[in-house]
Amino acid sequence: MKNRIVVSIGIITLMILSGCEDYLDVKPKTFFSSETFYTKPEHAQQAVSACYALLRNPYRLVATYGESPFFMLEFATGMCLTSIGQASYNAEFRETNASSNNLYAQDWWQSYYQGIENCNIALSKLPGIPDVSSDTQSHYMGEVYFLRAWYYFMLVQMYGDIPLRTEPTESAETVNVPRDPAAAVYDQIVSDLLEAEKTALPNTSTSGKVTKGAVKSLLAKVYLTMAGYPLQKKEMYARAAEKAAEVINSNWYSLFPSIDDLRDRKKGNQTEHIFQTQFAVGIAEHQIHAWLLPRYSRISGYSNEYGCFYPDSSFIRTFDPQDLRIQEKGFFFTNYPNWEDPDVTVYFPAHVYKFFDDDAMIDLKGAQNYPNLRYADMLLLYAEAQNEADGSPNALALDCYNRVRARAGLKVSASADFASQNDFREAVWKERYWELCFENQTWFDMVRTRKVFDLKTKRFTDFTGYTFPYGDGAFRLTEKQLLFPIPLREMQTNPQLIQNSGY
């Protein structure tokens, strides 16, 4: 260490003695400008990689007490509790009083707009990069169109009307713009996905990159969302069903035989997983596994077993007792061996197990991919959309619904079991609650349907006026909670932005 200090001082002294003027005149040898960077085939790959990078941002730690933007979409549903009283950002959404200062809302906005900016730059530069084959360039463009659509789809659902930018930022004038109508944003999303669908993307891939299957799946979700609130373009139900049917009939995907496979690191990007946010040991790790462990339970080698969120018991009670998803170590668990003494069993209230990472219990490095689009979602999406479009479920819709239930060990249903279109509609909605719980999906379903699965009555009720099962009736959903707040920092930077109602 002493030798290193001496060498460092010597180098600094030589720099001073050689004269500041000469030192400042040295021309940089590793600096890239927009004119020099996008000039080689490898630059094209790097530009596309930069578009993927922002997908991981919401799954990182942003505050002291195990707080991550990932939790925002879960606490907003009223389905989960926390063991961390100091986690103020969690509490705001859990108690329906989020403010424009909430770091979660700010992080989703900033991260995904940065992702959009990276996509805009890539789309403008990729066509001009030399020595890239036409197929490769088409492939790259397809990836970027999809990613821009993904970022915008998430943002428009969260915040409603938002600024729509499709060109790289050149000056402050191009940033400080008013919010565009949500309908215009959805039109751009559809346009981007239709462009991506025409490119040379592979149908499927285990690489974790965008595929034709992912494009079609996202299109189906976008169409279904457009059919619901706030746009209520009912004709989109038929389009959603058609696009989901393309995915189903392609035979590119299938359900895993067991729900245990969903959390297997080695089975990422295949079979049921259509599109995931990628993580890897030593490259991009996360703490989701540790955050969801019961607080200070001493069942792992982690020093930060946070107990960040766990399901409210009323949600657990909505499952059929025979449902494999509610069985011990299905989607939830209530006991585990003590880390230091495996002969001692530690018991706790039901915690989420569907993201439990067996490998992370050994190496303490979370690297399980996070699911964004999976085949079970497509099956239930088709069942819902076709029923809405045609007035009753057809054979394929019933089969899709039954496939998800059969894997959960539940009896299959016949068309005669549903007396009306609404009976089948609500059956599919419930299945979405159970199958996709805690995958950042439920809140979006609540908003597009304007309905909530009442965890006490096990019936669907209106979004506005629904009271969360905890808090003795103190926490009630209003129209305010249909959107998240525009971050205060963005409002201060861009005076043309108008805040969402109630914030």
C-alpha positions in Angstrom: 0.0 0.0 0.0 2.9 2.4 0.9 4.5 1.7 -2.5 1.2 2.4 -4.3 0.9 5.8 -2.5 4.5 6.8 -3.4 3.9 5.9 -7.1 0.6 7.8 -7.2 2.3 10.9 -5.7 5.1 10.6 -8.2 2.7 10.5 -11.1 0.8 13.5 -9.9 4.1 15.4 -9.4 5.3 14.6 -12.9 1.9 15.8 -14.3 2.2 19.1 -12.5 5.9 19.6 -13.5 5.2 18.8 -17.2 2.8 21.7 -17.3 -1.0 21.9 -17.2 -1.1 23.2 -20.8 0.5 20.0 -22.3 -1.6 17.8 -20.1 -4.8 19.3 -21.2 -3.8 19.1 -24.8 -3.6 15.3 -24.8 -6.3 14.0 -27.1 -8.7 11.4 -25.6 -8.2 7.9 -27.1 -11.3 6.2 -25.8 -14.0 8.8 -26.1 -17.0 8.1 -28.3 -19.4 10.6 -29.7 -22.6 9.9 -31.5 -20.6 10.3 -34.8 -17.9 7.9 -33.9 -19.7 5.2 -31.9 -22.3 4.0 -34.3 -19.8 2.9 -36.9 -19.1 -0.8 -36.4 -21.3 -4.0 -36.2 -20.4 -4.5 -32.5 -21.7 -1.0 -31.8 -25.1 -2.1 -33.1 -25.2 -5.0 -30.5 -24.1 -2.7 -27.7 -26.8 -0.1 -28.7 -29.5 -2.9 -28.5 -28.1 -4.2 -25.2 -28.5 -0.7 -23.7 -32.2 -0.9 -24.5 -32.6 -4.0 -22.4 -30.6 -2.7 -19.4 -33.4 -0.5 -18.0 -35.7 -3.5 -17.6 -33.8 -4.4 -14.4 -34.0 -1.0 -12.7 -37.3 -1.4 -10.9 -36.0 -4.6 -9.2 -33.1 -3.0 -7.4 -32.9 -1.5 -3.9 -33.6 2.2 -3.8 -34.0 2.9 -0.1 -32.7 1.7 3.3 -35.3 -0.7 4.5 -35.4 -3.3 1.7 -37.5 -0.9 -0.4 -37.7 -1.5 -4.2 -40.0 -0.1 -6.9 -40.9 -3.8 -7.6 -43.2 -3.6 -4.5 -45.3 -0.6 -5.7 -47.6 -2.7 -7.9 -48.1 -5.2 -5.2 -48.9 -3.0 -2.2 -51.3 -1.0 -4.5 -53.6 -4.2 -4.7 -54.3 -4.4 -1.0 -53.3 -8.1 -1.0 -50.1 -8.0 1.0 -48.6 -6.9 4.3 -45.1 -6.0 5.4 -42.8 -6.7 8.4 -41.0 -3.4 7.9 -42.6 -0.5 9.8 -39.9 1.9 8.6 -40.5 1.3 4.9 -42.4 4.5 4.2 -42.6 4.1 0.4 -44.3 0.7 0.9 -46.6 2.2 3.5 -47.9 4.9 1.2 -49.3 2.4 -1.3 -50.4 -0.1 1.4 -52.4 2.7 3.1 -53.7 4.3 -0.2 -52.0 7.7 0.5 -49.1 7.8 -2.0 -47.7 11.2 -2.8 -45.8 12.7 -5.8 -42.6 12.4 -3.7 -42.8 8.6 -3.6 -39.5 7.2 -4.8 -41.1 4.2 -6.4 -43.3 6.2 -8.8 -40.3 8.3 -9.6 -38.0 5.4 -10.3 -40.4 3.6 -12.7 -40.9 6.8 -14.6 -37.2 7.7 -14.9 -36.0 4.2 -15.6 -38.5 3.5 -18.3 -38.1 6.9 -20.0 -34.4 6.3 -20.0 -35.2 3.0 -21.7 -37.3 4.8 -24.2 -34.5 7.3 -24.9 -32.1 4.4 -25.5 -34.6 2.8 -27.9 -35.1 6.1 -29.7 -31.4 6.5 -30.2 -31.0 2.9 -31.4 -33.8 3.1 -33.9 -32.3 6.3 -35.4 -28.8 5.0 -35.6 -29.1 1.2 -36.4 -30.0 1.7 -40.1 -26.8 3.7 -40.7 -24.3 1.3 -39.1 -22.2 -0.3 -41.9 -21.4 -4.0 -42.4 -24.5 -5.3 -40.6 -26.4 -7.8 -42.6 -30.0 -7.1 -43.5 -31.3 -10.0 -41.4 -29.3 -9.0 -38.4 -30.4 -5.4 -38.7 -34.0 -6.5 -39.0 -33.5 -8.6 -35.9 -32.1 -5.7 -33.9 -34.8 -3.4 -35.0 -37.5 -5.9 -33.9 -35.9 -6.1 -30.5 -35.9 -2.4 -30.0 -39.4 -1.8 -31.3 -40.7 -4.4 -28.8 -38.7 -2.8 -25.9 -40.0 0.7 -26.7 -43.5 -0.7 -26.8 -42.9 -2.5 -23.5 -41.7 0.6 -21.7 -44.6 2.7 -23.0 -47.1 0.1 -22.2 -46.0 -0.1 -18.6 -45.9 3.7 -18.2 -49.3 4.5 -19.8 -51.0 1.9 -17.5 -49.3 3.4 -14.5 -49.6 7.2 -15.2 -52.3 7.6 -17.9 -51.6 10.4 -20.3 -47.8 10.7 -20.7 -45.4 12.5 -23.0 -44.9 10.5 -26.2 -41.4 10.7 -27.6 -40.2 8.7 -30.6 -37.1 10.7 -31.5 -33.8 11.1 -29.6 -33.6 14.0 -27.3 -31.8 16.9 -28.9 -32.5 19.8 -26.4 -34.6 20.7 -23.4 -37.3 21.9 -25.7 -37.9 18.3 -26.9 -38.1 17.1 -23.3 -40.4 19.7 -21.7 -43.5 18.7 -23.5 -47.1 18.2 -22.3 -48.7 14.8 -21.7 -50.2 13.1 -24.8 -53.5 11.3 -24.6 -53.3 7.7 -23.5 -55.1 6.7 -26.8 -52.2 8.2 -28.8 -49.7 6.3 -26.7 -51.5 3.0 -27.2 -51.6 3.6 -31.0 -47.8 4.1 -30.9 -47.4 0.9 -28.9 -49.5 -1.1 -31.4 -47.5 0.4 -34.3 -44.2 -0.5 -32.7 -45.3 -4.1 -32.1 -46.7 -4.5 -35.6 -43.3 -3.3 -36.9 -41.5 -5.8 -34.6 -43.8 -8.6 -35.8 -42.6 -8.0 -39.4 -38.9 -8.3 -38.6 -36.5 -11.3 -38.6 -37.0 -12.1 -35.0 -36.9 -15.9 -34.1 -40.1 -17.4 -33.1 -38.6 -18.5 -29.7 -35.2 -18.4 -28.0 -33.6 -19.4 -24.8 -31.3 -16.4 -24.9 -33.7 -14.1 -23.0 -33.9 -11.7 -25.9 -37.1 -10.6 -27.6 -38.8 -13.2 -29.9 -41.7 -13.3 -32.3 -43.6 -15.1 -29.6 -43.0 -12.3 -27.1 -44.2 -9.7 -29.7 -47.4 -11.5 -30.3 -48.0 -12.1 -26.6 -47.5 -8.4 -25.8 -49.8 -7.4 -28.6 -52.5 -9.6 -27.1 -52.1 -8.0 -23.7 -52.2 -4.5 -25.2 -55.3 -5.3 -27.2 -57.0 -6.7 -24.0 -56.0 -3.6 -22.0 -57.3 -1.3 -24.8 -60.7 -3.1 -24.7 -61.0 -2.3 -21.0 -60.7 0.9 -19.1 -59.9 3.7 -19.7 -60.2 3.4 -23.5 -63.0 0.8 -23.6 -62.5 -0.1 -27.3 -64.6 -3.2 -27.1 -63.7 -4.3 -30.6 -60.2 -5.0 -29.3 -61.4 -8.1 -27.4 -61.6 -9.9 -30.8 -58.1 -8.8 -31.7 -56.8 -9.9 -28.3 -58.3 -13.3 -28.7 -57.0 -13.6 -32.3 -53.4 -12.7 -31.3 -53.4 -14.9 -28.2 -54.8 -17.8 -30.3 -51.8 -17.3 -32.7 -49.5 -17.9 -29.7 -51.4 -20.9 -28.4 -51.9 -22.6 -31.8 -48.2 -22.1 -32.7 -47.2 -24.7 -30.1 -44.1 -22.7 -29.4 -44.9 -22.8 -25.6 -46.5 -25.0 -23.1 -47.2 -25.0 -19.3 -44.5 -26.5 -17.1 -45.7 -29.9 -15.8 -45.2 -28.7 -12.2 -45.4 -25.2 -10.7 -42.1 -25.9 -9.1 -40.5 -25.5 -12.5 -41.5 -21.8 -12.5 -38.9 -20.9 -10.0 -36.1 -23.1 -11.4 -33.1 -20.9 -12.5 -32.1 -23.5 -15.1 -35.6 -23.4 -16.8 -35.6 -19.7 -17.5 -36.5 -18.4 -21.0 -38.1 -21.7 -22.1 -41.3 -23.7 -22.1 -43.7 -21.4 -20.2 -41.5 -18.4 -19.9 -42.2 -16.1 -23.0 -40.3 -13.0 -21.9 -38.3 -12.4 -18.6 -36.1 -9.7 -17.1 -32.7 -11.3 -17.1 -30.4 -11.8 -14.1 -27.2 -13.7 -13.7 -24.6 -14.4 -11.0 -21.6 -12.1 -11.2 -23.2 -10.0 -13.9 -26.6 -8.7 -12.7 -27.9 -10.1 -9.5 -30.9 -9.1 -7.4 -32.2 -9.4 -3.8 -35.8 -10.4 -4.5 -35.3 -13.8 -2.9 -33.9 -12.2 0.3 -36.5 -9.5 0.4 -39.3 -12.0 0.5 -37.8 -14.3 3.2 -39.6 -14.0 6.5 -38.1 -11.2 8.6 -35.2 -12.3 10.8 -36.3 -15.9 10.5 -32.8 -17.3 10.4 -33.6 -19.7 7.6 -30.8 -18.5 5.4 -27.3 -17.1 5.4 -28.5 -13.7 4.5 -28.1 -10.9 7.0 -31.0 -9.0 5.4 -34.0 -11.3 5.7 -36.4 -8.4 5.3 -39.9 -9.8 5.1 -40.7 -6.9 2.7 -44.1 -8.3 1.8 -46.2 -11.3 2.4 -49.8 -12.1 1.5 -52.6 -11.1 3.6 -54.2 -14.2 5.2 -57.6 -13.3 3.6 -56.0 -13.8 0.2 -54.6 -17.2 1.2 -58.1 -18.2 2.3 -59.6 -17.6 -1.2 -57.8 -20.6 -2.6 -59.5 -24.0 -2.9 -57.8 -26.1 -0.1 -57.0 -28.7 -2.8 -55.2 -26.2 -5.0 -51.5 -27.2 -5.4 -50.6 -23.6 -5.5 -51.7 -23.2 -1.9 -50.1 -26.4 -0.7 -46.9 -26.0 1.3 -44.0 -24.9 -1.0 -46.4 -24.4 -3.9 -46.7 -20.6 -4.3 -46.3 -20.1 -0.5 -44.6 -21.6 2.5 -45.0 -21.4 6.2 -42.0 -23.3 7.6 -38.4 -24.0 6.8 -35.3 -25.5 8.5 -33.2 -23.2 10.7 -30.0 -22.2 8.8 -27.6 -23.2 11.6 -29.6 -26.2 12.9 -31.5 -27.9 10.2 -33.2 -30.2 12.7 -35.1 -27.2 14.0 -38.1 -26.0 12.0 -38.9 -22.3 11.9 -42.6 -21.5 11.5 -44.1 -18.2 10.2 -47.2 -16.8 8.5 -47.5 -17.7 4.8 -44.9 -16.0 2.7 -44.4 -16.0 -1.1 -42.5 -19.1 -2.3 -43.0 -18.7 -6.1 -39.7 -16.7 -6.3 -37.8 -18.9 -3.8 -34.4 -19.5 -5.2 -32.8 -22.7 -4.0 -29.4 -21.8 -5.4 -29.5 -18.4 -3.7 -29.9 -20.2 -0.3 -26.4 -21.6 -1.0 -24.5 -18.9 -2.8 -26.5 -15.9 -1.4 -26.7 -14.5 -5.0 -30.2 -13.9 -6.4 -30.1 -14.6 -10.1 -33.6 -15.9 -10.9 -35.2 -14.2 -13.9 -38.3 -12.2 -13.3 -41.4 -13.2 -15.3 -43.0 -10.6 -17.6 -44.9 -12.7 -20.0 -45.7 -16.4 -19.5 -47.9 -18.9 -21.2 -50.4 -19.3 -18.4 -51.2 -15.6 -18.8 -51.8 -16.1 -22.6 -54.2 -19.1 -21.9 -56.3 -17.0 -19.5 -56.1 -14.0 -21.7 -57.5 -15.9 -24.6 -60.3 -17.3 -22.4 -61.3 -13.9 -21.2 -61.0 -12.1 -24.6 -62.9 -14.7 -26.6 -65.7 -14.8 -24.0 -66.0 -11.0 -24.2 -65.9 -10.9 -28.0 -68.4 -13.7 -28.7 -70.7 -13.7 -25.6 -69.8 -17.1 -24.3 -66.8 -19.4 -24.1 -65.9 -21.6 -27.1 -64.2 -24.9 -26.8 -60.6 -23.4 -26.9 -61.4 -20.8 -24.2 -62.8 -23.5 -21.9 -59.7 -25.7 -22.6 -57.3 -22.8 -21.9 -59.0 -22.2 -18.6 -59.0 -25.8 -17.7 -55.3 -26.3 -18.5 -54.3 -23.8 -15.9 -56.6 -25.3 -13.3 -55.6 -28.9 -14.1 -51.9 -28.1 -13.4 -53.1 -26.7 -10.0 -54.7 -30.1 -9.3 -58.2 -28.8 -9.6 -61.1 -30.4 -11.4 -61.8 -29.3 -15.0 -65.1 -27.6 -15.9 -67.6 -28.1 -18.6 -69.5 -25.4 -20.4 -72.6 -26.3 -18.5 -70.9 -25.3 -15.3 -71.2 -21.6 -16.4 -74.7 -20.3 -16.5 -73.8 -17.0 -18.2 -71.0 -15.0 -19.9 -70.5 -13.3 -16.6 -70.0 -16.5 -14.7 -67.2 -17.5 -17.0 -65.7 -14.0 -17.0 -65.4 -14.0 -13.2 -64.1 -17.5 -13.1 -61.2 -16.5 -15.4 -60.6 -13.3 -13.4 -60.3 -15.4 -10.3 -57.9 -17.7 -11.9 -55.7 -14.7 -12.9 -55.6 -13.6 -9.3 -54.5 -17.0 -8.1 -52.2 -18.0 -11.0 -50.5 -14.6 -11.6 -50.4 -13.3 -8.0 -47.4 -11.3 -7.0 -46.0 -11.1 -10.5 -46.9 -7.4 -11.0 -50.0 -8.3 -12.9 -52.9 -8.0 -10.5 -53.0 -4.2 -10.2 -53.2 -3.8 -14.0 -56.1 -6.2 -14.1 -57.9 -4.3 -11.4 -57.5 -1.0 -13.3 -58.5 -2.3 -16.7 -61.6 -4.1 -15.4 -62.4 -1.5 -12.7 -63.2 -4.5 -10.5 -61.5 -6.0 -7.4 -61.7 -9.5 -6.0 -63.1 -8.9 -2.6 -60.9 -11.1 -0.4 -63.6 -11.3 2.3 -66.7 -12.2 0.2 -64.8 -13.9 -2.7 -66.9 -11.9 -5.1 -66.0 -9.1 -7.5 -66.8 -5.6 -6.5 -66.2 -2.1 -7.9 -62.7 -0.7 -7.7 -63.9 2.6 -6.4 -65.0 2.2 -2.8 -63.3 -1.2 -2.2 -61.8 -1.4 1.3 -58.6 -3.3 1.9 -58.9 -6.3 4.2 -56.5 -4.9 6.7 -56.6 -1.5 8.5 -60.2 -1.8 9.9 -61.7 -0.1 6.9 -59.3 2.8 7.0 -57.8 2.1 3.5 -60.3 2.6 0.7 -59.7 2.8 -3.0 -60.9 5.9 -4.8 -60.5 7.2 -8.4 -57.2 8.6 -7.3 -55.7 5.1 -7.1 -56.5 4.3 -10.7 -53.2 6.0 -11.6 -49.9 6.6 -9.9 -48.6 10.1 -9.2 -46.5 12.0 -11.8 -43.2 12.3 -9.9 -42.8 15.8 -8.2 -39.2 16.0 -9.7 -40.6 15.6 -13.2 -43.3 18.2 -12.5 -40.6 20.7 -11.3 -38.4 20.0 -14.3 -41.2 20.1 -16.9 -43.8 22.8 -16.1 -46.0 21.6 -18.9 -46.9 18.4 -17.0 -50.2 18.3 -15.1 -50.6 16.1 -12.1 -53.0 13.2 -11.9 -56.2 13.9 -9.9 -55.9 13.6 -6.2 -52.1 14.0 -5.8 
